[in-house]
Amino acid sequence: MMDRIVKSLLPGRIVTTLEDLSGIGERVAGSEEERRASTLIENYMRSLGLDEVVMEEFNVSLWHPRHSSLEVVGCSGGVRIQPSAIAPNPYSSGECEAEVIHIPEGGVREDVWRGRNVEGKVVLTEWPCGTSVYNIKYTVVNAQKYGACGLIVYDCVFGGFLRKIVVAGNYARIGELAYSFKHGGTPDENVIPIPVISITREDGFKLLREINSGNKLRARVSVDARIVPDAVDRNVIGILYGKKDHEWITVGAHYDSWFQGASDNGISVALLMELARAFSDERKASLDLKRSLAFIAYGAEESGGLNFEPWYWIRGSRAFVERHSDEVVFNYNLDAVIAPLNVHKIHISTIGYETLKFFLKRFESNELHCRYEITITPFKNAFYMSGSDHYPYVIRGIPIATLHNGDLGHYYHTNKDVPELLIPIINNQLHDVATLIIDPLLALLERDEVPLEPISNVEKMMEVIRLNKETVSRYSFKGNGLVDEIHSYLERLENLLEGLKPLLMNKSLRELRPLLEVLYKEFRVVNTKYVNVDTPNWENYRFITLAPLIDIVGLVRAYSLLEKKDVELSFDILKKIPVHRVVPGTEISLPAPSWIKEILESRNKALEIREVSERLARYITNYAKDYGGFLLRKLQEIEVETRRLQHGPRKISTV
């Protein structure tokens, strides 16, 4: 059956749908262009013979450009430069005319701003693509922090590239929280008060050559945008109902975009439409659906956050999950499934070890491995973890996987992401990519029980606990009770997890949802700020509850080395321990040893090693106590859901 469905997919239909979507142009959340795209998708879905097609509305904040411009005077020979300009920051606004000053290295690190006379000037800098295009947010925050009146960012690639990235955060109003993913402020707080524009690399180099030649340039930067805080957006949903119509397998892709957005994400929507047609035709022939299959075209993934919150994306899938989470048992997300670069690279990223094991088993002997670099892993970084439409499902304890090419490279969010680059790939590789979607969907749809084993998460967590318990014991010091206190909580957690195993094996995914929400918190991305860099790094922890335990292992090692007078190695270990953790999207703070910087700076105060060692011992002990409290709260959270599973909801007696 799978081969029949795969072969029924027609590249020509996908190309036509992709061209129709791209032809609408930029599809900004809440805009008329996005409305036209949703109508196109709805009409197409209604032609496929699905059981039901619905359009669900939700609220967004709309940003739409009226005008963006850059005028530069003072070039050699009196030439006036008027390059095309696009605002990379939908929330920047205003006009600024001032002298142009260059800031090197993309302006990401704060140290390149110190000592430069930036206040009241227009800053020119390069887009920091070498690390992450999203690091532009640090450049924007630094520009505000050091008093620039405007920011010009030239692209990192030659070839007339213009780029857009959403960055939010009014530094004057919310300070360092401008770095954050979420802030519950007003539009006035979150709209950046200086104009920020993007220009081509070629135009950027023209300006840079003039500055390096000693010419004084003066620029007028202007951004004018239409802002509607309470606009309306839409999700388009097509459903094939199965025998268990209360259990949905969802497969979805977002249809909004910057520029034409062929790879991100028109191609995924076009493939979604063709999958809907193929499954609908097969169901009419012979496909026996044990549960329902929902095809969802999400709006507002790229922007549209209410009040222009910095956690701006995935507004459409958030709205869908809020309304339908009780029905959904699995989500397969499609985002940039085909891209112009590294066309033989395909990633399937998962949350939870049960989903990882399921996908590895599905494709362990698949011949596609001979032709493609196929990686199936847990999410490894922040962008893929919380930056697409699977994340609202994760928060609600719903197993997910996302299929993506993983390498849009210099085409990402640019005016060069056009259909022409993808047509040869679609014609040559459509059926291979589709196999990686259709095979697991059929396995999830046709079996009486969903073939996922949540017990895998518990077993892996217990393995990590055992490993780190042994390590902490080896580095115990001065009999201060540190190890005993931590061990008692860890043993209690181990016992609790062991007791969960039979429950996890005998309950349906829908019954397990509250407990899975607790377990899936273990797989969130956390904001990790190290002491030896100026900007936060984003990392994905497999088990958030155990992250402080790993800190303690490093801290006690560092203490032991300090006792042996090996200061250099001790401090090297301390520099690698994170000092700040926040869960994006919820902004829940997690334990982290924020005091490490004080210990490292003690070297500059000529303190004796003995005094530093004693101070470190006190800090470690206090951190262990804080971690004990954190563990206790986690234990109580799991215990509540365990009792609910064992005994069912508590009945309230009435007299």
HELIX and SHEET records of a PDB file:
HELIX    1   1 MET A    2  SER A    8  1                                   7    
HELIX    2   2 PRO A   11  GLY A   23  1                                  13    
HELIX    3   3 GLU A   32  ARG A   46  1                                  15    
HELIX    4   4 SER A   76  GLY A   78  5                                   3    
HELIX    5   5 GLU A  105  GLY A  107  5                                   3    
HELIX    6   6 GLU A  110  VAL A  112  5                                   3    
HELIX    7   7 VAL A  133  ASN A  135  5                                   3    
HELIX    8   8 ILE A  136  LYS A  145  1                                  10    
HELIX    9   9 TYR A  171  ILE A  174  1                                   4    
HELIX   10  10 GLY A  175  TYR A  179  5                                   5    
HELIX   11  11 PRO A  187  ASN A  190  1                                   4    
HELIX   12  12 ARG A  201  ASN A  212  1                                  12    
HELIX   13  13 ALA A  262  GLY A  266  3                                   5    
HELIX   14  14 ILE A  267  ALA A  285  1                                  19    
HELIX   15  15 LEU A  306  PHE A  308  5                                   3    
HELIX   16  16 ARG A  315  HIS A  324  1                                  10    
HELIX   17  17 TYR A  353  PHE A  363  1                                  11    
HELIX   18  18 GLU A  367  CYS A  370  5                                   4    
HELIX   19  19 ALA A  382  SER A  386  1                                   5    
HELIX   20  20 TYR A  391  ILE A  395  1                                   5    
HELIX   21  21 GLY A  409  TYR A  411  5                                   3    
HELIX   22  22 PRO A  419  LEU A  421  5                                   3    
HELIX   23  23 ILE A  423  GLU A  446  1                                  24    
HELIX   24  24 ILE A  455  ARG A  474  1                                  20    
HELIX   25  25 LEU A  482  MET A  505  1                                  24    
HELIX   26  26 LEU A  509  TYR A  520  1                                  12    
HELIX   27  27 LYS A  521  PHE A  523  5                                   3    
HELIX   28  28 ILE A  544  LEU A  546  5                                   3    
HELIX   29  29 ALA A  547  GLU A  563  1                                  17    
HELIX   30  30 VAL A  567  LYS A  575  1                                   9    
HELIX   31  31 ILE A  596  GLU A  601  1                                   6    
HELIX   32  32 SER A  602  LYS A  605  5                                   4    
HELIX   33  33 ILE A  609  HIS A  647  1                                  39    
SHEET    1   A 6 GLU A  52  VAL A  73  0                                        
SHEET    2   A 6 ARG A 218  LEU A 240 -1                                        
SHEET    3   A 6 GLY A  94  HIS A 102 -1                                        
SHEET    4   A 6 VAL A 122  GLU A 126  1                                        
SHEET    5   A 6 GLY A 150  TYR A 154  1                                        
SHEET    6   A 6 VAL A 196  ILE A 199  1                                        
SHEET    1   B 8 GLU A  52  VAL A  73  0                                        
SHEET    2   B 8 ARG A 218  LEU A 240 -1                                        
SHEET    3   B 8 ARG A 291  TYR A 298 -1                                        
SHEET    4   B 8 LYS A 244  HIS A 254  1                                        
SHEET    5   B 8 VAL A 328  LEU A 334  1                                        
SHEET    6   B 8 ILE A 400  HIS A 404  1                                        
SHEET    7   B 8 LYS A 345  THR A 350 -1                                        
SHEET    8   B 8 GLU A 373  PRO A 378  1                                        
SHEET    1   C 2 VAL A 525  THR A 528  0                                        
SHEET    2   C 2 ASN A 537  ASN A 540 -1                                        
SHEET    1   D 2 ARG A 581  VAL A 583  0                                        
SHEET    2   D 2 ILE A 588  LEU A 590 -1                                        
END                                                                             
